[in-house]
Amino acid sequence: MIKFLLLTGLLLAGLSLPAQQEGDQFFGAWTVHDIRLQFSQPGYWDSLTQNYKTDTYMRCDVSVDGQAYPQCGVKFKGNSSYNNPSRKKPFRIDFEEYAADQTLDGLKKLVLNNGFKDPSLLREKLMLDFLQAQQIAGPRATFARLYLNGHYWGLYTVVEDVNKTFLKDRYGNKDGNLFKGDPKGTLTWKGADPSPYQSDYELKTNETANDWSDLLRLLDVLNNTPTAQLRDSLSRYLNLNSWVDYWAAHNLFVNLDSYIGSGHNYFLYHNTETGRFEWITWDVNEAFGNFQMGISLPNLKMLPFTHIPQPMAQRPLMNRLLPDPVFKQQLADRFCALLPSFTNARLDAHIDSLATLIRPHVYADTLKFFSNAQFEQNLSQDLVPGPGAPAVTLIAGLKPFIKTRHDALQQQLAAYGCVATAIADPPARSLLRLSPNPASTYLFLETPGLAPESLRLLDAAGRSIRTWQPLQQEQQTLELEGIPAGFYTLSVAGAAQRYALKVLVLR
């Protein structure tokens, strides 16, 4: 469970807020952005199509909300979202591909997704907003009207790229290996030779060094450690909290086009500060049960929190850990902590606000995959897509999905001690004590009844500013040198508990 300690009524002259982080202004604005692509090449569409086969950027002048970004790189992206007959293709923009040091609000790249299979055009934004609110690692999202050579091409979901900028913001370092679990990142063991893995995963950083030894070491421990020692051994190489976050969130939203279903769509980052891999979400456009894997929508809404796809041996990170009763309880506790925020009372207003924001631009989108009536219906009703629509038999309405999914999980989790319907205080033995607060040079943290596994200081946008390796004791001394003045959140994570404490740092 989570306890929030809030500082209120404290006004200090001259207090400065945390420094602006890359992308905060762009992703934080409550607006639909304008993105305009201007191609000078004759037959640019045919060239983009040809370049898709070679994964090559084309030169393009880009403007975002009236600001010019000349000589960017633009290309098509995606798999099923690209391979459909519509001309509303997904894009990737690289502001630095042909122009050095050119960024948008500090961002080097943007991903533009086309809303394939989603009548509401809200699934990706809703899930990524939820992850941000729960401090679960993943990109941010917003919306944009896209124009190609002056023609309105439709409403797109704009997603933050997971790259070195993302890593530096979230973890405070960016030099470790970043692996993408695509196209078949099942984490199974194929021996000590890296060659068989290079067709299953993509190394996104340090490509010249091309050293896969850290990933192979992780896979060796995961697949070959005796069950009795697995959790302890694996925790030295993988931040298990970040994995539990991913598992719980993707099961909660029934996003099966992921490791917990199809076996891909994630990143692993080897954090150079902790020496462990961090698990990062990617590609959630199939949330709310839209990637069905042969399971009916009513059964997807009731999906067990312990669901592992067949064959289970192809998901060793699930199949090998779940029999461990300590880990299973940790997973159940994480689900229980998320449930109070996954309710109609908490999410319906956000759905309505976002729908109001994008509605005129959805209606004006003549290339979208569904009708205006289907957009409206899918906010609150399950939808039969009809002829010519993407191949799913029934598309979950957002609001009824939330209610049914919440109630199903609450019933499943009752056997694991999850009875709360709202965020509750932790038991008295686990109350945390933080002093001084406000702080300047050091924080002193006492955690009676809790052995912390990770300590992170997060800024107002949820970025990781600093991490500390906890001592195996109930008292921690946290050094704050170099951290700007402002309000922060101290995230304290134990094996089966999480706490978030508000901190005011003075300078």
N, C-alpha and C positions, 0 to 999 in steps of 0.2 A: 504494500500500500504506500501512498505518497503523502507526505506532510509538507505543506508550504509554510514557511515562516516569513512573514511579510514585515518590512519596515514601512511605517506609515507616519505622515505628519512631520517628516524631517526635511527641512529646506536649508540648504547651505549655499551661501553666496559664493560665486565663482566656481561652482562644481561643473566640471565638463563631463559629457557623456562619452561612452566608448567610441573609439575611432570608427569611421565609416568603413564597412567591409565591402569587398567587391560584389557588385550586383544588388546591394541592398536597395538602392533607389529604383532600379529597374524592376526587380521582383516585388518590392514592397509597395509600389504604387497601386492604388485601387482604380485601375483604368484598363481599357483595352488599347494596347499600343498600335501604332501604325508602322509596319515594316514594308518598305518598297524595294524591290529588286529591279534594277535596270540593266538589261543585257544589251551590249552593242553588237554581238555576233549575229549575223543572219542565220536563221534556222536554229536559234539557241535551244529550242525544245528538243530537237533531234540530237543536238550535241549533248545536252544533259542526259538524255536517254542512253546514248552511247557511252558516256562517261560513267554511268551507273555500273556498267559491266566491269569497269577497271577501277572503280572507287576513286575517281579523279575529280578534283575541284575545277570549276570554270571561273574565269575572272568575271566580276560583277560589281557594279556600283550599288551600294546599299544605303538607304536612309532609314533611320529609326526615329520616329516622332519629330521629323523635320531636320534631324542632325545627319549630315552626310558622312559616309564612311566609304571612300573610293577604293577601288581595286581590292575587294574582298574575294574570298573563295566561296563558291556556292555549289552544292551537289545534291542529288537525290539521296535518300537514305531509306532504310526499312526493309522488311521482308514481306509479310502478308499485307502490311499497310501500303507498300509500294506495288505489289503484284496483284493489282485489281484493275479493272477497265477504266476507272475514273481518272480524270486529268488532275484531280486534287491529290497530288503526290506530297509526301513528307520531304523536308529539306534539312540540310545542315549548313550553317554559315560559319566561316572562319574569317574573323576580321583581320588576322595577321598572315594569312596565307601568301599574299602578295604585297603587303604593306607592313613593314616592321613596326612593332610597338603601337599598333592601332588596336584599341580596345573600346568596348561599350561598357561604361561604368565599371571598368576594371576587368570585364569578361572578354575572353579571347574567342569563344565559340558559343553558338546557340543552336538548339535543336528545335525544329518546327514540326509538330506532329499534327496529323490531318483528321483525327477523330474517327478513324476507321472503326466500324462496329459499335459506335457509341452514339445513340440518338440524342442523349442529353448533352454531349460534348463536355461533360463535367467530371467523368470518372477519374481521369488522371490528376486533375487539379485537386479534387476532393481528397484523394488518398495521400498525395504528396503534402498537402496542407496539414493533414492529420499527423503524418510522420514528423513534420517540423514542430508541431505543437507538442508532440510526445518525445522530442529530442532523439528521434530514431534517424540514423544516417541515411540520407537520400537527397536528391536534387530538389530545387525549388521550381515552381511553375507559375506562369501567368498566361495571358491571352493576347493575341495580336490579330489585326486585320492584315492580310498579306496581299500585296499588289505586285503583279508581274508586268513590267513595261506599261504601267498605267492602268491595267485591268484588275479589278477586284477579284482575287482568287479564292477568297473565303476566310472564315475564322479558323485560326490555328491555336493549339496549345503550345506555348513556348516553354521549353524545359532547359534547365541549367545543365551544362556539360560537366561530366565527372572527369576532371583533369587535374593538373598540378595546382591551378588556382583554387579549385574546390578542396584539394587535400590540404593546402597551406591554411585555408580558412578554417577547416574543421578540426585538423589535428596539429596544426602548428609546425608541420614539416611536410616536405613534398618529394624527397629524394629516394624513397623506398620503391620497390616494385609494385606497380598497379596492374593486376590481372583482371580481365573481363571474362566471366564464365560463359563464353559463347564460342562456338555454337552448341557444344555438348559438355558443359561444365559440371558433370555429375560428381566429381571428386572421387571417382573410383581409382584404384591403384593399377597401374599398367607397367610397373617395373621402374628401375632406377635410371633408365635412359630417357632423357627429356623429349626425344623426337616424337613418340606417340602422343604426347600431350599438346604439341604445338598445333595440331589440327583441331583440338577441342577447346582451347583457351586462346586469348589474345593478350600479349604483353603490351601494355599501353605506355609505359615509361621505361627508361633505361634500355631502349631497344638495341642500341649498339653493343652494350655489354652482353645482352641476351642471356642472362644468368637465371635459370629456372630452378636453382637448387633450393631456394626457400620454399617455393610451392611444392616441390617434390618431398621435402622434409615434412611439410604439413600433411600431405597425402599419405605418406608412409606412417606417420604417427596415427592418423585417423583410421586407416584401414588395417594396420598390423599390430597395434598395441592390444594386449589382452584386455578384455572387457572390464575387469576389476580396476585396472589402472587408467582406463581411457580418459575419463573426465579430467583427472588431475594432470595427466600427461598432455592432453590436448590444450588445456588452458594455458600452457606455457608458450604455445605457438599461435593460438587463436583467441581473440577476445570473445569469450563465450557469451557475454552480455550482448554484444552486437549481433551475434547469431540468433540468440533468443528473441531479440527485438524483431529481426527480420522474419523469423518463423511465425511469431505471434501476429505481427501486423499483416502479413500476406495471407495467413489463414483467416484472420478476422475479416478481411475484405474479400476472401475467396479469390485471390489473384493467383490462379494456377499456372499462368504463363510465366513461371518463376522456378527457382530451385525446388520449391515444395510441390511442383507439378511437373512441368515439361523439362525441368532440369537445367535452366540457364537464366539469363537476365539478372545478373548481379555483378558486383565488383568485389575483389579482395585487395586491400591495400596493406602492404607490410610497413607498419608504423615504425619509423626509425627511432622514435623516442621510447616506445615500450618494447620493441622487438617482437610484437605480435601482429597478426593479421587482423584487420578490421573488415567487417562485412557491410557492404553498401548496397542499398536498393537501386535498381534500374528498371525502367520500362514497366509502368503500371497501368497502361491503357486498357488492360483486360480485367480491371478490378470490378467488384460487384458481380462476380460469377459469370463473366463474359467469355472466359476460356473454359469450356465445359468438359473436355476430356471424356466424352461419352456419359457424363453424369447428368441426370435431369436437374432442372433448376430447383424444384422443391428439395431434392437431396443435397444440392450444393448449399442451399440456405441452412441445412441441418448438418453440414459437414463436421465430422468429429475434429476436435482440436488436435488429436493425435494422428490425423490422416497422413498416410505415406503412400505415394503412388506405386503401382506395380510396374516392374518388379522392384521390391523394396531394397534389394541388394544394390540397385543403381542409385540409391540415395543414402550413402553411408553416414552422412552427417546427421540424418534423421534416424535411420534404422539402427545405428549402433549406440546412439545416445539415449534414445527414448526408453529402453529397458532399465536404465539406471533410475531408481526411484527418487534420488535426490535431484537429478536433472529434470525428471518429469514433473516434480513438484515445482521446481524453478520455472519451468515453462508455464505451468498452470497459474502460478502467481503472477507471471507477466501478463497473461491473458486477463486475469482478474483486475490488474491495475489499469489495463486499457479500456475495459468494458464501461466504466462510468462516463468516459468521453465518447463512446460509440453508442449514442442513443438519439432518438428523434428529438428529444428536448435540447440536446447539444448541437445537432447537425442540421436539422431541418431549416433553421434560420439561415445558416451558411449556404445551403443549397438554394434557397429562395433568393438570397442576395446575389449570388453568382449568376443565377438564371436571369435576374433582372439586368445585371451588368452586360451580359452577352446577347440577350434576346434580339435586339435590333440587328446585330451583326450576323446572328444565325439566320434570321429571316432573309437577309440580303444575300446570303451565301447560296448561289445557284448550283454550286458543284458539290454540296454536302451529300452525304450518303443516305439521309433520311429526310422526311418531310417536316414542315413546321409543326404540324399536328402531332407527329411522333416525338418531336422534341418536347412538346408540352406534356404529352401523355407519360413519357418515360420518367419524368420527375417523380411521379406519384403512383404509377401503375406499371405492372409487367406488360410487355409489348410483344406481340407476334409480328416479326419484321416484315413479312409479306414477300411477294416475288421480286427478284432482282436485288434484294438486300443481302448483306453478308450472311454466310451460312451458319446461323444459329437458330434453334427452333423457338426459343423464348428468351427475351432480354429482360433482366430484372429491373423493375422500377426502383429508383434509388431509395425513397423513403420507406416503402414496405420491406425492402431488403434489410435495411438497418434494424428495424424492429424485430423481424423474424430471426435474423442472425444473432442479435444481442440476446434474445430470450433463449435461443437454442444453446448458446455457449454458457449462459449463466446456469442453465439446468445441468449441462455437462460438468461444469466446474464446481458444483456444490459439493461433490464428493471429495474435493481437494481443499475444502475450507473457504471457498469463495462464496460469500453470502451477501456481500455489500452491493448496494445499488447506487451508491455515491462514494466519492473519495472519502476514505476514513482515515483517522489518525492511526499511526502505528502503535503497537503495544507499548506500555510504559517502559519496559525493559530496553526498548530500542530507541528511545528519545535521544536525539542528537543535540549536543551542546557546542555552540560556535562562539568564539570570543577572540579578540574584541570585534564588535560589529556596530559601527563602522571600523574598518581596519586600515592599516597603512603599509606596514612592512611584512607582518606575519599574521596568519590566522592559526588559531589553535582549535582543533576539532576533537571532540570526545564522542565516541561511538559505543556506548555500553550495550552489550548484547549483539553487536554487529561487527563482523570482520570485513572491512571494505576490500573489494577487489579492484575498484577503480575510483579515482577522484579526478573530476574535470571541472574547470571553471569556464562557463559559457557566457558570451555576451548577450545583449538584448535580442540579437537576431538568431540566437541558437548556435553561434560559431564557437568552436572549442578554442579558448585563448591559451590555456595551459593545462597540462595533465601532470599528476604526481603519481609515483609508484607507492602505494600504501605500505606502511610497516605492518607487520603481523601483530598488531596490538590495538588497544582501544583508544590511544591518544596519537594524534597526528599533528605535526607542525608543518604548515604550508607557507612557503616563501612567496611573496608578492612583488618582488623587485621588478621594475620595468613595466608593470601593468598600469595603464592609464586610469585616472579617476573615473568612477561611474558605477552604475548598478550592474551586478552580475548574478549568475546562478551557479551555486556549487552543487554539482551532481555527484551524489555518493551512491555507489552501487555495490551491493553485497551479492551473495550467491542467489538469494531468492527475494531480495528487497531492494527498493530504490527510493531515494529521498532527493528532494530538490530544496535547497536553502538559499534564500536571497541574501546577497552580500553587498554592502556598500564599501567601495574602496576609495579612500581619500588620498590626495597628494598635496 
